[in-house]
C-alpha cells in the first residue's frame, strides 16, 4: 500500500495523497476523489483474503451506497500492474487490487461539521428528511415476520450484554446486565407496536449506520457509508434510523436539532410511531454504539484511550436516559409524539 501514496498513480493529477486507515480498508484522498481499497482480512461474516472476494465487496458497497449517494459513488475500478512494474488505475496489465472511486465531499458541508458550527437550518433538515422519505418509499417490502424482527432486536441486546460484560472492556457488569434486562422488558412490552410496524411495511433494508458524519448537506443531499457487512443489520424500522440520527445529534450537543429532525420526519412522512418505541430504539442504538466504542479498548493501540472510554460512557448514559423515558411512557400510556 505504500506505493499508493505516490501521486503519479492517480488519474486526477493530484499533487499529494492523504491516507486514512480504518479497520477494514484504506482510503486514499487525492485532489478530486477518494479511493477505497479493502484490506485482505477476515472478519465476522466475511472473508476478504482473496482478490475476488474484495472485488465482490467493492461492487456490493458501490451498489448499496449508490442508493443514497449517486453523485458520490462513481465506479469500481481495477488497480493494475504492467510488465514494467508500474501501478495505475484502470489500465492494461494484471489486476492486483480493486478500488471504489468516490467524489470527495466538502468537510464543512457534512452534518456533524454543521452541527459543530451551529449552522444547520430547518430547510436543510427538511432536505435530509425528504431524501430519506423518498428512499424508504422506494424500498421493497421485506418478507419478515414480527417474531423474527423482534428476535433481531433481542439479538442486539444479547450481543451488547455479552461484549460489554467482557472483562477486557472494564465495564460495570452489574449495571450493564440491569440495562440490558430493562431493554428486554421494554421489548416485550412493545411487542404489539413492533408487530404493527412490521404489518405496516415500516421495516426496510435501510442505510444501517445513519450518523451525522455520513450526511452531506449538498443539493441534493448525499448520504454515504451505509452498513454493507450485514443485510440483517440493515433491516431496520424507518423510525429507528431517524431516531438514531436524532440520537447522534443529541450526542454531539444538538438535542434540539434531533427533536426538530423527528418533527420534520413526522410531518413529511405521516408516520406516527409511539414515543415509547422511539425512545426504545434510541436506547438500543446507544447501547450498540457503546459496545462498538468499548471494543476499541481491546486493541493495543487504544487500551486506556480517554477518547473511547469517554465515548463509551456517553453512549451508556444516553442508553439509560432514553430507556428511562421509554419506561415512563409505557407506564403512563402517553401520547404518540416525542
C-alpha positions in Angstrom: 0.0 0.0 0.0 3.0 2.3 0.4 3.3 2.7 -3.3 -0.3 4.1 -3.5 1.0 7.2 -1.6 2.6 8.3 -4.9 0.6 11.0 -6.7 1.7 9.6 -10.1 -0.5 6.5 -9.7 -3.7 8.5 -9.6 -5.5 9.8 -12.7 -6.6 13.3 -11.4 -3.2 15.0 -11.5 -3.1 15.3 -7.7 -0.1 16.8 -6.0 -0.5 15.0 -2.7 -2.2 11.9 -1.3 -3.7 11.7 2.2 -4.2 8.2 3.6 -6.9 7.3 6.1 -6.9 3.8 7.6 -9.9 2.1 9.1 -10.3 -1.4 10.5 -11.3 -2.8 7.1 -9.9 -0.5 4.4 -7.5 2.2 3.3 -8.8 5.4 1.8 -6.5 7.4 -0.5 -7.6 11.1 -0.8 -6.4 12.8 -4.0 -7.3 16.2 -5.4 -10.8 15.3 -6.6 -11.5 11.8 -5.4 -11.4 9.3 -2.6 -10.3 5.8 -3.5 -11.2 3.0 -1.1 -9.1 -0.2 -1.0 -10.3 -3.2 1.0 -7.9 -4.9 3.4 -7.3 -8.6 2.8 -8.7 -9.6 6.1 -11.2 -11.9 7.7 -13.9 -10.5 10.0 -17.3 -11.5 11.3 -19.4 -12.8 8.5 -16.9 -12.0 5.7 -13.6 -13.3 4.3 -11.8 -10.7 2.1 -8.5 -12.5 1.9 -9.0 -13.3 -1.8 -8.8 -10.7 -4.5 -12.2 -11.9 -6.0 -13.9 -11.5 -2.6 -12.6 -8.0 -2.4 -13.9 -7.2 -5.8 -17.3 -8.5 -4.9 -17.3 -6.5 -1.7 -16.4 -3.3 -3.6 -19.2 -3.9 -6.0 -21.7 -4.5 -3.1 -20.6 -1.3 -1.4 -20.9 0.6 -4.6 -24.4 -0.7 -5.4 -25.7 -0.2 -1.8 -24.3 3.4 -1.5 -25.5 4.5 -4.9 -29.0 4.3 -3.5 -28.4 7.4 -1.3 -25.3 8.9 -2.8 -25.4 8.5 -6.6 -23.3 11.6 -7.2 -20.5 10.4 -4.8 -20.0 6.7 -5.7 -18.6 6.8 -9.2 -17.2 3.4 -10.2 -15.4 0.2 -9.2 -12.1 0.2 -11.0 -9.1 -2.2 -11.1 -5.6 -1.3 -9.9 -3.3 -2.8 -12.4 0.4 -3.7 -12.6 2.1 -3.7 -16.1 5.1 -5.6 -17.2 7.4 -2.7 -16.3 6.1 -2.8 -12.7 4.1 0.4 -13.0 0.9 0.6 -10.9 -2.0 2.5 -12.4 -5.8 2.8 -12.2 -7.9 1.0 -14.9 -5.1 0.4 -17.3 -3.6 -2.6 -19.1 -1.9 -5.2 -17.0 -2.5 -7.6 -14.2 -5.3 -6.7 -11.8 -3.7 -6.6 -8.3 -6.5 -4.8 -6.4 -9.9 -3.2 -6.7 -10.9 0.3 -5.9 -14.1 2.1 -5.1 -13.9 5.5 -6.7 -15.8 8.3 -4.8 -16.1 12.0 -5.4 -14.6 13.9 -2.4 -17.1 15.9 -0.4 -16.5 19.2 1.3 -15.9 18.5 5.0 -17.6 21.7 6.0 -20.9 20.5 4.5 -21.1 17.3 6.5 -23.9 17.4 9.1 -21.5 16.8 12.0 -19.5 19.9 11.0 -22.6 22.0 10.5 -23.8 20.9 14.0 -20.5 22.0 15.5 -20.7 25.3 13.7 -24.4 25.7 14.7 -25.3 26.5 11.1 -27.9 23.8 10.5 -31.2 25.3 9.1 -34.7 24.0 9.1 -34.6 23.9 5.3 -31.5 21.6 5.4 -33.3 19.3 7.9 -36.3 19.2 5.5 -34.0 18.3 2.6 -32.4 15.4 4.6 -35.9 14.2 5.6 -37.2 14.5 2.1 -34.3 12.4 0.8 -34.9 9.7 3.4 -38.7 9.7 2.9 -38.2 9.1 -0.8 -35.6 6.5 -0.1 -37.7 4.4 2.3 -40.8 4.7 0.0 -38.7 3.1 -2.8 -37.5 0.2 -0.7 -39.3 -3.1 -1.5 -41.4 -4.5 1.3 -39.4 -7.1 3.2 -40.7 -10.6 3.8 -40.2 -10.5 7.6 -42.5 -11.6 10.4 -42.9 -9.7 13.6 -41.4 -12.5 15.6 -38.2 -12.5 13.5 -37.9 -8.7 13.7 -38.2 -8.8 17.5 -35.6 -11.6 17.6 -33.2 -9.4 15.6 -33.6 -6.7 18.2 -33.2 -9.2 21.0 -30.0 -10.4 19.4 -28.6 -6.9 19.5 -29.3 -6.7 23.2 -27.7 -10.1 23.8 -24.6 -9.0 21.8 -24.3 -5.7 23.8 -24.5 -7.6 27.1 -22.0 -10.3 26.1 -19.4 -7.9 24.9 -19.8 -5.1 27.4 -19.6 -7.5 30.2 -16.4 -9.0 29.0 -13.5 -8.3 31.4 -11.3 -6.8 28.7 -13.7 -3.8 28.4 -13.6 -3.0 32.1 -17.3 -2.0 32.4 -19.6 -2.3 35.4 -21.1 -5.7 34.5 -23.9 -5.4 37.1 -25.0 -2.1 35.5 -24.8 -3.5 32.0 -26.9 -6.5 32.9 -29.5 -4.2 34.5 -29.7 -2.0 31.4 -30.0 -5.0 29.0 -32.6 -6.7 31.2 -34.7 -3.5 31.2 -34.4 -3.2 27.4 -35.6 -6.8 27.1 -38.6 -6.0 29.3 -39.3 -2.9 27.2 -39.0 -5.1 24.0 -41.6 -7.4 25.4 -44.0 -4.6 26.4 -43.6 -3.0 22.9 -44.5 -6.3 21.1 -47.8 -5.1 19.8 -46.3 -1.9 18.5 -43.4 -3.6 16.9 -45.6 -6.2 15.2 -47.8 -3.3 13.9 -44.7 -1.6 12.4 -44.0 -4.9 10.5 -47.6 -5.2 9.3 -47.5 -1.5 8.0 -44.4 -2.3 6.0 -42.2 0.1 8.0 -39.3 -2.4 8.1 -36.9 -1.9 5.2 -33.4 -2.6 4.0 -32.1 0.8 5.0 -28.8 2.6 5.5 -27.9 0.8 8.7 -25.4 3.5 10.0 -27.2 6.8 9.7 -24.9 9.2 11.5 -24.2 13.0 11.0 -20.8 12.3 9.6 -22.4 10.4 6.8 -24.8 13.1 5.8 -23.7 15.8 3.3 -25.8 18.9 3.1 -25.3 19.5 -0.6 -28.1 20.0 -3.1 -29.2 17.2 -3.5 -28.3 15.7 -0.1 -25.9 12.9 -0.3 -25.8 10.1 2.4 -22.7 7.9 2.3 -21.1 4.9 4.0 -24.1 2.7 4.6 -23.5 -0.5 6.5 -22.5 -3.1 3.9 -21.5 -6.1 6.0 -24.9 -7.5 7.0 -28.3 -7.3 5.5 -29.8 -8.3 8.9 -28.2 -5.1 10.4 -29.5 -3.0 7.5 -33.0 -4.4 8.1 -34.5 -1.6 10.2 -37.6 0.3 11.0 -37.6 3.7 9.2 -38.3 5.3 12.6 -35.3 3.5 14.1 -33.0 5.1 11.6 -34.4 8.6 12.0 -34.3 8.1 15.8 -30.7 7.0 15.6 -29.7 10.1 13.6 -31.5 12.3 16.2 -29.7 10.4 18.9 -26.3 11.2 17.3 -27.3 14.9 17.0 -28.0 14.8 20.7 -24.7 13.2 21.5 -23.0 16.0 19.6 -24.7 18.6 21.7 -27.5 19.4 19.3 -30.5 17.8 21.1 -32.9 20.4 19.7 -31.8 19.6 16.2 -32.5 16.0 16.9 -36.0 16.8 18.1 -36.6 19.0 15.1 -35.4 16.2 12.8 -38.0 13.9 14.3 -40.7 16.5 14.0 -39.9 17.1 10.3 -39.9 13.4 9.7 -43.4 13.0 11.2 -44.7 16.0 9.1 -43.2 14.8 5.9 -43.8 11.0 6.2 -47.1 11.0 8.1 -45.5 8.3 10.2 -46.5 8.5 13.9 -44.6 5.8 15.9 -45.3 5.6 19.6 -43.0 7.9 21.6 -42.0 4.9 23.8 -40.9 3.0 20.8 -38.8 5.8 19.5 -37.0 6.1 22.9 -36.6 2.3 23.0 -34.9 2.4 19.6 -32.6 5.3 20.7 -31.7 3.4 23.9 -30.9 0.2 22.0 -28.8 2.1 19.3 -26.9 4.0 22.0 -26.0 0.7 23.7 -24.9 -0.7 20.3 -22.6 2.3 19.8 -21.3 1.9 23.4 -20.4 -1.6 22.6 -18.6 -0.6 19.4 -16.8 2.2 21.2 -15.7 -0.1 24.0 -14.4 -2.7 21.6 -11.7 -0.3 20.6 -10.3 -0.8 24.1 -9.4 -4.4 23.3 -6.9 -3.2 20.7 -3.3 -2.5 21.8 -3.3 1.0 20.1 -6.4 2.1 22.1 -6.0 0.5 25.5 -6.8 3.1 28.1 -7.7 5.6 25.4 -9.6 8.5 27.1 -11.4 9.1 23.8 -13.0 5.7 23.7 -13.6 5.5 27.4 -15.5 8.7 27.3 -17.4 7.8 24.2 -18.5 4.5 25.8 -19.6 6.4 29.0 -21.5 8.9 26.9 -23.4 6.3 24.9 -24.3 4.3 28.0 -25.6 7.4 29.6 -27.8 8.1 26.6 -29.0 4.4 26.6 -30.1 4.7 30.2 -31.7 8.1 29.7 -33.8 7.1 26.7 -34.7 3.8 28.3 -36.0 5.6 31.4 -38.1 7.9 29.2 -39.4 4.8 27.3 -40.4 3.1 30.6 -42.1 6.3 31.9 -44.2 6.5 28.7 -45.1 2.8 28.8 -46.2 3.2 32.4 -48.3 6.3 31.7 -49.5 5.3 28.2 -48.5 8.8 27.0 -49.5 10.0 23.5 -47.9 9.4 20.2 -45.5 12.3 19.9 -41.9 12.5 21.2 
